[in-house]
Amino acid sequence: MIIETRAFARAGLLGNPSDGYFGKTISVSVRNFGARVQIFQTPELVIEEQQVDQNKFRNLYQLVDSVKQTGYYGGSRLVKAAIVKFWQYCQDNGIKPDNKNFTIRYQTSIPRQVGLAGSSAIVTAAFNALLKFYKVEIPKNILPTLILKAETEELNINAGLQDRVIQVYEGCVYMDFEKKHLTEKGFGKYESLNAGNLPNLYLAYKTQLSKVSGTVLNNIKDRYNAGEKLVIDTLSEIAGCAEKGKKAIEEKNYPLLNELINQNFDLRRKIMNISDSNIELIETARKCGASSKFSGSGGAIIGMYEDDEMLRKLIVELRQINARVIKPYIV
């Protein structure tokens, strides 16, 4: 029997990048794109490689293009890290999985390296597949932390909890990473919000902005750890956008929510270097009358639009700068 699991793309609606600094965020699960993992019992343990994992190229140009788009590693290392962390959790908690091997394979439709959490989706889907295959249960609030550790501890990927939380919980989730709670318990405070209260949202991304995760957050962490007041205060304000946004969503206060989305990016811009191409993405959307902010670390934006006429304008104008616009499907 083949077990199949999925994990979807993520868009940070408010609060990012404060999630890596004990802040607050609101994220949505974007079901337009996802990672799919299949697992089934076999005599040997096999991780099937996909095209991005292979080291055979037509020529030098294809190799260089592949590295530019996906870095020096594919997705099989993510699956391998998920397996290791799953096994460690079982060992640490006295769980003895059935003595059986498997073949595991993955596929993903999430645009690469544009801030839609494609890597963590593969790890999340792999974890879900292993849980079903071995019939093991892990508390929902703990699972995102294990997924994060698979990337940070096993692969040294610079990442935060936000992506993994929304990919485990799905829908629309408010997250509070208050330091004392996170340090003592190992997870944040997570609250699902009614996605039916969300306004008209669009998502746009430029595939040519692809970059390897962990390389775009400038030197914010060093400045934060050094106690730079501007960075600390600005990240606190960004977290405040999520806190205010939670209430705005609950009350359907769309004018405030629209304002907070723009404010989130404007605050981020105060402390981070933003490329001209990313600025173009933001400003083109705003010239259409829509709000806009990064959905992640850059390369994709999310915001609100008023009506179909504005959406059509966004599609036309953003196409001129080689960006694709979609309406995120959120359940």
N, C-alpha and C positions, 0 to 999 in steps of 0.2 A: 504494500500500500504506500502510495506517495503522499506525504504530508506537505502542504503548501501554505506558506505564511507570507504576509506583506507588511511593509512599513512605508509610510507616505512621506512626501516632501514636507518641509516645514517653512513657514514664513513668520518671522518675528513682527508682530503688529505694533508693539510698544515696549520700550524698556531696554532693548539691546543697544550697546553691549554691556549693560550693568550686571547681567547675570553672572559674569565671571568675577564680579567684585562685590558679592553679597548684596546685590540689588534686587530688582523686581522686574518681571517681564510678563507680557501677554503674547502668546503664540497661537497660530492656527495650523491645523493639519491640512495640507493641500493634496487632495486625492486625485488631482489631474496627473500627478507623477508618483511613481513609487518603485520600491525595490521588492522583488519577489524571490523567495528562497524555497527550494524543493529539497526534501530529505527522504531517503528510503533505505531500508536495511540491505546491506551487501556484505560479502565475506570480508572485505578489507575496508578500511576507512579511507575514503577518497574525497578530495576537494577538487571539483571540476574547475578548470581554468576557463575564463572567458577571453574574448579577443584582447581586452586591455591587459590581461595577465601574461600574454604570450610574448616571446622574445624573437619572433620571426617577422621580418619586415621586407617589403618589396625593394626598398632602397634606403639610402641615408635620409632623404627628405621625409619619408614616412616615419622613420624613427624619431627624428627631431620634432615633427608635428605631434606625434604621440606623447612625447615627454612634455611639450608645451601644454597639452590639453589635460593630461592625467598625472603628470609628475613621473617619478621613476618607479612607481609601484601601482599595481592594479587593485582589484577588490579581494583577491584570494587571501591576502594578508589580513584583511578585516574579518573574514570568516574564520580564519585560523585563530585570531585573537579572541573572538567570541567563544570559540570552542574551549580555549585554555581557561578563560575566566569562568565559563559555565562549570568546567570540571573543578576548578579551585573552590567555587562556591559550594559545590556538592561535598567536597572533602572537608571544608571548614565547618559544615553544618551537619555532618554525620549522615549524609544522603548517599546511598549506594545505587547508582544507576544500573539498569540491566546490562549485562555483559553482552553487548551486541554492537556491531560496527555499522557504518552507514556511508552512503554517498550523498554529498551535499553540493548543490549548484545554486548560482544566483543569477539574476538578471535585473537590470535597472533601467528605467526610462527617465530618471531625474537628470536634468541638465547638469553637466559636470562643472564643479568649481565656480558656481555663481551664487553661492550663499543660500542654497535650498536644502542643505543638510543631506546630501547624497551619500556620504560615507557612513554617517551614523544610521541611516536608513538600512543599509546593508547589514550592519552589526545588529540592529534591533530585530530585523526579520530573521537573521540567523539565530539569535537568542530564542525568539519565539518558536522557531522550528525545533530547536534542541529540547525546549521545555515540553513540547507536544510529543516528540519522538520518545523521550525517556519518561514521560508522564511525571514531571517534576513541577512543583509550584513554587514561585518566588513572589513575595508580597509586591504589589504593584508600585508602592512608593520606593521600594529598594531597587527595583529592576533598572531604572534609568541610571543610578549610580554605578551599577555593575557594567552597564553598557559603556558608560563614560570611561571607567577604569580599563576596559578592554582597549580603548584607544590611547588613553594617556599613559597608563602603566606599561602596557605591552608594546605600543607602537610609538610612544613619545609624540603623539599628536597634540597640538595645542587646542584644547576644546573646553566647552562648558556644559552644564547640565541642561540648559534650555532645550536643545534639539532633541535630546533623548527623552525628556519628560513628555513633550508633545507627541512624539512618535509612539510612546507607550500608551498615553491617555487618549490621544486623538481629539478631534473637535476643536474647541477653543478653551485654552487653559491659562489661568492666572497663576503665576509662580512667585513666591516670596523666598529668597535665599538669605534670609536674616542670618547673620554670622553665628550667633550662639546656637541657634536651632540646627543649622547645617553642620557645625563642627561637632556638636554632641551626638546628633542622630545619624549623620551621614546623608541626609536628604533634606530637601526644602519643604515648604508648605505649598501644596498644590490644590487648586480649586477649579473645577470645570465650570465654565460659563455657558450660558444659553447661546449657542451659535445662531439661533433664530433671531437674536437681537442685533446681530451685526448689520452694518449698512452695506451699500453697494461697494464692493472691493474689487480692485484690479491688481494683477501682478504682471510685471514686465521684466524681461531679462535680456542681456546681451551676451551671447555665447562667446564672442571674441574677447570678453573680459576674463576668461577662464584663468584661474590661478590656483596653486596648490594650497589647501587649507592650512591655516596657521602662519601664513606669510604676510597677511594683510592687516594685522592689528597694530602695526607700527611699534612704538616703544612704550605703549600705554602701561603695560604691566610693570616695567621698570620704574616709570614715573610714579605709578600708584604705590609701589612698594617703597619708593624713596620718600613718600609722604607729600608729594607736590599738591599744594592746596587747590590749584585750578582743576587738576584732574579729579581729585577726590570730590570736590564740590559739584563739578559738572556731572560726574557719574551718579551722584546722589540726585541731581535734578532729573536726569534721564530715568532713574528708577521711579521718581515721582510721577513721571508721565504715565507709567504703567498703573500706578496706584490710582491716579485720577481717571485713567482710561477704564479701569474696572467699573467704577461707579457710572461713568458715561455710558458704557455698554448696557449695564443693568437698567439705566433710566432712559436708554435710547436717545441720549443727548448727542446727536450727531454733529452739530456745529462745534461742540467742545472736542469731540473725538477727532474731527478733522484738523483742528488747531493743534492738538497734542501730537498728531502724526508728523506734522511739519516741524514742530518744536523739537521733537526727538532727534531728527536729522540735524537741525541747526545747532543743537547742543553738541552733538557728536563732532560736527565740523570744527568746533572751537578747539578740540583737543587732539584731533587726528588729521593726518594728511590724506586728502581725498584726490584721486586721479582726475584729470580733466574729463576723461571719458565717462567716469561715474557721475561727475558733476553735470555733464551734459544730459545724462539719463534723468536725473532728478529735476533739472530745470526745464527740460522739454515737457515733462508731465505737468509741472506747475504752471507753465504757460498755457496749458489746455484748461486750467481751472481746477485741476485735481490736486489733492495733497500727495506727498511722496516722501518716503524714507527707505533706507536699506531694509530688505527683508532678512538679511544676515550680515555677512562681512563685506559685501559689495558685489556688484555684478547683476543684482536683481533688486527691484524696488516694489513696494506695496503701498497702496493708498486708497483713498475714497474718491468716487466720482458721483455726480449728481443724477445723471440720466443717460439714456441710450445715445443721445446726441453727443454728450461729452465722451462717452466710451468710444464712439466711432472716431471722434477727433483724436483721442489718445492712440488708437490703433494706427491711424494714418500718420500722425506726427512722429510717433516712436518708430514706425517702420522706416522713416526717412533716415534714422540713425542706426538702422539695423537691429532694432529691438523688437521682440515679440511680446504681444499683450494677450493675456488670458483672464478669464473670470475664474478665480479659485473656487473649486468645488469643496465645500466644507460641510461635514455632517455633524 
